Amino acid sequence: QVQLVESGGGFVQPGGSLRLSCATSGFTFDTRTMSWYRQAPGKTREWVSIIFPDGATNYLDSVEGRFTISRDNVKSMLYLQMNNLKPEDTAVYYCRMMNFWGQGTQVTVSA
C-alpha cells in the first residue's frame, strides 16, 4: 500500500534552515508528481511546491527563492530544503502523491 512518511521538522529561529524528507513506498515513485503542502494553525491547508517526474518544479510565491524541492528516484524520497525561514512558515508540512497524504511534520519558526 502507498505510504508517505515525513520527517525533519523542528524548531528553528527566523533565518534558519530545515530540510524535510518524505519517505515513500507502495508505488512507482519516479513516474509520479509529488507535492508539499502546509497547514498553519487556524488556516486551511495550502500548496507549497510541486515536482514533476521530469524534475520540473514550481513554488508558492511566498517561498520562491527560499525553498527548494527535490527528489531522489533511486531512494524514492522527496525533499524540501527550507532556508531563511520566517515565522509565517510555521505549519505542519505534508507530502502528497495524488490523493495520498503523509501524517505531517511540524515546523515552528520563532525567536
PATI-311412 format. One line per field, with one value per residue: residue number from 1; residue in three letters; y, x, z of N, C-alpha, C, O, CB in turn. Coordinates in steps of 0.001 Angstrom, whole numbers. Atoms other than C-alpha are relative to their C-alpha. Last residue first. Glycine has a CB too. Example, Ala and Ser with C-alpha at 12.3 -4.5 7.8 and 13.67 -1.06 7.14 Angstrom:
REM residues 2
resi c(2|1)
resn c(SER|ALA)
n_c2 c(-1190|-1190)
n_c1 c(-820|890)
n_c3 c(-60|0)
ca_c2 c(-1060|-4500)
ca_c1 c(13670|12300)
ca_c3 c(7140|7800)
c_c2 c(1090|1200)
c_c1 c(-770|900)
c_c3 c(730|0)
o_c2 c(2198|1181)
o_c1 c(-261|1936)
o_c3 c(899|665)
cb_c2 c(462|27)
cb_c1 c(414|-992)
cb_c3 c(-1415|1246)
This chain:
REM residues 111
resi c(111|110|109|108|107|106|105|104|103|102|101|100|99|98|97|96|95|94|93|92|91|90|89|88|87|86|85|84|83|82|81|80|79|78|77|76|75|74|73|72|71|70|69|68|67|66|65|64|63|62|61|60|59|58|57|56|55|54|53|52|51|50|49|48|47|46|45|44|43|42|41|40|39|38|37|36|35|34|33|32|31|30|29|28|27|26|25|24|23|22|21|20|19|18|17|16|15|14|13|12|11|10|9|8|7|6|5|4|3|2|1)
resn c(ALA|SER|VAL|THR|VAL|GLN|THR|GLY|GLN|GLY|TRP|PHE|ASN|MET|MET|ARG|CYS|TYR|TYR|VAL|ALA|THR|ASP|GLU|PRO|LYS|LEU|ASN|ASN|MET|GLN|LEU|TYR|LEU|MET|SER|LYS|VAL|ASN|ASP|ARG|SER|ILE|THR|PHE|ARG|GLY|GLU|VAL|SER|ASP|LEU|TYR|ASN|THR|ALA|GLY|ASP|PRO|PHE|ILE|ILE|SER|VAL|TRP|GLU|ARG|THR|LYS|GLY|PRO|ALA|GLN|ARG|TYR|TRP|SER|MET|THR|ARG|THR|ASP|PHE|THR|PHE|GLY|SER|THR|ALA|CYS|SER|LEU|ARG|LEU|SER|GLY|GLY|PRO|GLN|VAL|PHE|GLY|GLY|GLY|SER|GLU|VAL|LEU|GLN|VAL|GLN)
n_c2 c(-514|-992|-1033|-1190|-983|-1367|-282|-1356|-402|455|-997|562|-231|174|645|504|362|1304|203|1415|810|948|1346|364|469|-1121|233|-1319|-955|-1281|-800|-1434|-913|-1387|-1026|-304|262|1281|1096|1027|1409|920|1361|791|1441|440|-519|-3|819|-447|-1237|-1074|-387|-1259|-390|-1377|-882|-450|1101|946|469|1197|252|-682|588|-658|563|1154|-313|-806|35|-782|-500|-349|-909|-347|-1368|-83|-1370|-767|-365|-858|-1377|-257|-455|501|1393|541|1353|814|1190|1006|845|1385|949|1328|4|-678|-1449|-744|-1386|-373|-1222|-1131|-191|-1210|-278|-1246|-613|-1254|-1173)
n_c1 c(-1155|260|-1021|275|-1074|192|-1090|-446|576|-704|-680|-648|866|1404|-34|1201|-252|434|-319|-249|1124|416|-171|1202|1064|698|1358|509|-994|607|-1005|268|-617|320|81|1441|415|-596|797|-1006|394|-823|518|-361|217|-414|-1322|-901|-1171|-615|-762|827|61|718|498|499|-805|-1155|-941|518|-1064|272|-916|-1283|-1057|-374|-1225|186|74|1162|1099|-283|1195|-155|1034|-4|222|12|-145|1049|1017|-580|-289|-1159|338|1290|-5|1183|-312|1208|-75|1036|203|380|293|-588|-1236|120|133|-1133|65|-574|519|-905|-885|-812|-400|-760|-384|-737|829)
n_c3 c(-726|-1041|183|-793|124|-496|-924|-252|-1278|-1176|-819|-1174|-1148|396|1313|654|1386|483|1409|210|475|-1033|545|754|-903|-623|-494|-385|-490|-365|-690|71|-954|348|-1024|-118|-1376|-390|557|263|-120|791|3|1172|-87|-1347|-312|1159|-334|-1255|137|-515|-1402|-134|-1315|8|-834|780|270|976|871|785|1103|-145|818|1246|558|871|1424|316|-968|-1195|-659|-1416|-474|-1419|-475|-1449|-452|-656|999|1031|-379|852|1347|456|407|668|436|102|824|-191|1177|-278|1074|-19|764|1306|-94|532|-437|-1275|-582|148|-1143|-80|-1375|59|-1267|76|0)
ca_c2 c(33761|31565|29263|26051|23218|20220|17089|15629|12323|11699|12208|10126|11599|12063|11983|14392|15475|17326|20222|21261|24986|27847|29467|32752|32913|33119|30604|31833|28379|25439|22366|20205|16593|13621|10120|7049|6082|5761|8483|11021|14087|17811|20837|24016|26705|30263|31603|31117|30622|33413|32817|29196|27129|25195|22422|20472|17290|15175|13266|16555|18467|20605|23238|24915|24088|25336|23638|25927|28157|28067|26863|26696|23916|23035|21298|19599|17935|14906|14065|10371|8258|8051|6864|3711|2970|1267|3238|6805|8537|12261|14458|17994|20017|22895|26304|29361|32981|33126|30668|26963|24352|21040|19186|16634|13805|12927|9421|8644|5094|3591|0)
ca_c1 c(12633|10168|9862|7984|7852|5698|5826|2824|969|1602|-1001|-2417|-4926|-2359|1001|1265|3861|2716|4121|2538|2919|5239|6358|4874|7627|10187|12721|15739|16199|13847|15094|12091|12786|11065|12493|12019|15667|16622|14175|15755|13541|13921|12007|13888|12603|13895|13842|10093|8560|5965|5191|4195|6632|7059|9358|10368|12240|10901|8652|7128|7972|5459|5677|3784|83|-2082|-4024|-6633|-5778|-6385|-2866|-792|-1273|1404|1618|4480|3936|4939|4222|4630|6589|9790|7931|6370|4056|3991|6729|7665|9978|9290|12127|12173|15358|15463|17085|17368|16588|13982|14869|14201|12000|11522|10590|12849|10424|7547|6255|4265|2952|1024|0)
ca_c3 c(18137|16330|13357|14102|11583|12462|10314|8520|8547|4865|2224|-635|-3082|-5861|-4106|-1182|1311|4387|6415|9707|9972|10895|7635|8858|11474|8657|7418|5516|4010|3535|1691|824|-11|-1640|-1413|-3561|-2878|-6539|-7600|-5287|-5379|-4915|-3681|-2900|-553|-161|-3733|-4075|-625|-732|-4406|-3867|-5865|-9108|-10207|-13294|-12455|-15327|-12930|-11759|-8619|-6741|-4023|-1218|-1555|1250|4051|5534|8456|12199|12957|9770|7249|4747|1392|-437|-3786|-5823|-9454|-10031|-12509|-10448|-7369|-8742|-5836|-2437|-737|130|2567|2749|3940|5274|5396|7834|7763|9977|9242|11973|14740|14337|15984|14265|11126|9524|8864|6567|5923|2779|2374|-528|0)
c_c2 c(-418|436|1131|968|1240|829|1487|79|1412|520|-685|1082|-628|263|-374|-639|-711|-253|-1451|-196|-1472|-728|-1075|-1338|-431|-531|1209|-99|1328|892|1380|703|1412|890|1351|1007|192|-400|-1376|-1225|-888|-1424|-865|-1412|-672|-1511|-390|635|-59|-825|365|1274|1038|254|1294|305|1447|962|440|-1102|-1106|-365|-1299|-174|828|-732|683|-475|-1265|343|930|-62|691|528|372|991|99|1454|32|1431|962|405|857|1474|280|496|-351|-1481|-625|-1351|-703|-1158|-1071|-737|-1342|-877|-1356|116|609|1496|709|1459|305|1310|1267|-14|1188|376|1230|516|1249)
c_c1 c(-73|1298|-322|1159|-426|1261|-82|1155|419|-670|801|822|552|-883|-1431|340|-1241|539|-307|166|369|-1259|-400|132|-1263|-1090|-531|-1441|-664|1057|-592|1053|-540|580|-329|-261|-1505|-483|574|-770|1196|-479|906|-538|430|-92|509|1321|1006|1206|773|845|-1078|-211|-804|-659|-428|892|1229|1018|-559|1229|-367|882|1267|1140|295|1346|-231|-164|-1132|-1200|404|-1326|322|-1136|238|-123|-165|414|-1052|-999|410|355|1292|-450|-1390|174|-1254|420|-1349|221|-1016|-115|-439|-464|670|1362|-167|-264|1254|-212|671|-512|816|873|958|313|847|284|883)
c_c3 c(1471|649|977|-132|779|-206|365|976|400|1258|1094|703|1272|1219|-342|-1336|-549|-1400|-388|-1501|143|-443|1007|-722|-748|934|747|495|336|636|231|845|-179|1088|-609|1112|219|1389|344|-460|-297|242|-859|158|-1304|159|1376|379|-1141|410|1278|-18|263|1485|-76|1340|-3|776|-785|-253|-874|-810|-680|-1232|134|-679|-1333|-531|-806|-1457|-409|935|1296|538|1445|247|1504|436|1510|295|552|-1080|-1190|104|-756|-1355|-522|-314|-580|-585|-8|-967|353|-1319|564|-1151|-64|-678|-1384|146|-492|295|1329|554|-235|1252|13|1444|-270|1410|0)
o_c2 c(-81|-333|1810|622|1813|399|2345|-815|1998|1173|-1752|1882|-854|1352|-1221|-124|-1342|671|-2394|223|-1825|-101|-2259|-1819|-1339|-1657|1939|636|1613|580|2057|652|1790|540|1683|844|-87|-1564|-2372|-1954|-541|-1693|-414|-2112|-95|-2116|-226|1711|-596|-423|834|1243|1848|-677|2053|-560|2246|1453|-150|-977|-2053|513|-2162|787|2057|-1331|883|282|-2377|1119|2107|-347|57|1045|-246|1904|-884|2361|-585|1714|1351|1237|1988|2311|310|203|359|-1977|-594|-1455|-620|-971|-1922|-141|-1733|-447|-1544|429|12|1942|216|2139|-496|2305|1834|-636|1099|551|1213|574|1216)
o_c1 c(815|2254|-1342|2306|-1485|2366|-272|1361|-158|-1712|432|1505|-184|-817|-2038|1160|-2006|629|38|-680|1515|-2266|-431|-834|-1965|-1556|206|-2320|-1780|1584|-997|1012|-1032|558|115|-1170|-2014|-794|-150|-1340|2073|-1268|1426|-205|317|724|1695|1350|2102|1945|1909|2031|-1416|-236|-717|-1276|112|1888|2299|2181|-1181|1969|-1016|1458|1212|2004|-607|2315|-22|-1051|-905|-2315|886|-2165|1171|-1371|150|368|-1079|1556|-1977|-679|-56|-196|2376|-1568|-2366|1295|-2317|772|-2112|688|-772|-389|-54|-1226|1620|2368|251|-1411|2367|-1020|1445|213|809|542|2090|-599|1740|-604|2049)
o_c3 c(2254|752|858|151|524|127|-496|1797|1316|1199|1584|63|2233|1790|314|-2096|180|-2208|323|-2291|422|-773|672|-1314|-303|760|1411|43|-98|1703|-715|2074|-1243|2268|-1708|1925|1305|1642|309|352|-1088|1149|-1880|1114|-2386|855|1665|976|-981|1309|1209|313|-600|2290|-1040|1961|762|246|-634|132|-391|-1253|-88|-1742|184|-39|-2146|-579|-321|-1813|-692|499|2235|-201|2087|-545|2239|-236|2058|660|-162|-1929|-1329|-611|-175|-1778|-281|-421|42|-1760|954|-2090|1208|-2360|1666|-2017|-824|-42|-2376|111|-310|-336|1852|557|-1328|2261|-462|2253|-1117|2260|394)
cb_c2 c(1540|-559|522|-363|345|-14|-368|813|-981|434|987|-1201|-540|-1442|-1266|1124|-904|-98|344|-895|344|721|-211|1081|1096|940|-1225|979|209|-204|83|347|-9|221|76|-1287|900|81|149|-309|-336|143|-44|-20|-312|678|1473|749|-1407|-34|1134|-323|530|-26|161|225|-75|662|-1101|715|-494|208|-39|-512|-95|1448|-1544|342|703|1228|379|1468|-1148|1055|-645|601|462|-640|932|-677|-1253|-697|27|-406|1270|347|-932|778|-856|706|-944|614|-640|-76|-185|-670|982|1407|610|-372|104|-320|-99|183|-1241|1246|-1250|1155|-1004|1051|-9)
cb_c1 c(79|-960|46|-243|304|-388|1404|-1130|404|1452|-1010|895|-1381|-258|950|-1014|1273|-1530|1492|-1162|-363|-240|1444|-319|-352|-611|-34|88|1117|-1202|1337|-1457|1524|-1554|1302|-806|765|1546|-98|901|-1176|1513|-1463|1532|-1484|-861|-12|-633|-436|-1013|-935|-533|1338|-1363|1161|-1003|1393|-466|-702|-355|1230|-1216|1454|727|-433|388|-124|-949|1281|49|504|339|-1008|1131|-1424|1386|-1424|1265|-1027|-404|-688|1165|1086|-280|-910|-1017|414|-289|558|-1111|1104|-1403|1343|-1338|1223|-316|943|-624|1215|259|-137|1461|-1501|313|931|-895|659|-798|766|-788|-948)
cb_c3 c(-123|1057|-1498|1481|-1512|1491|-631|508|1084|-48|609|-392|-279|-579|-16|-195|-125|9|-285|585|-1486|1345|-434|-1002|994|-1079|905|-1186|-1042|968|-818|492|-156|-153|778|264|941|-30|-1508|1277|-957|359|-516|-206|307|1066|-112|-1193|366|1100|-374|1446|447|-776|980|-1169|-423|-1276|-758|-1312|815|-923|489|1229|-1481|256|-180|-1164|-471|765|1391|-364|272|195|-117|440|-340|592|-695|1273|-519|-637|1043|-1483|41|979|1180|-1284|1168|-893|502|-198|-486|799|-903|1293|577|172|709|-1484|1552|29|181|-1413|215|-7|653|-753|893|-820|1207)
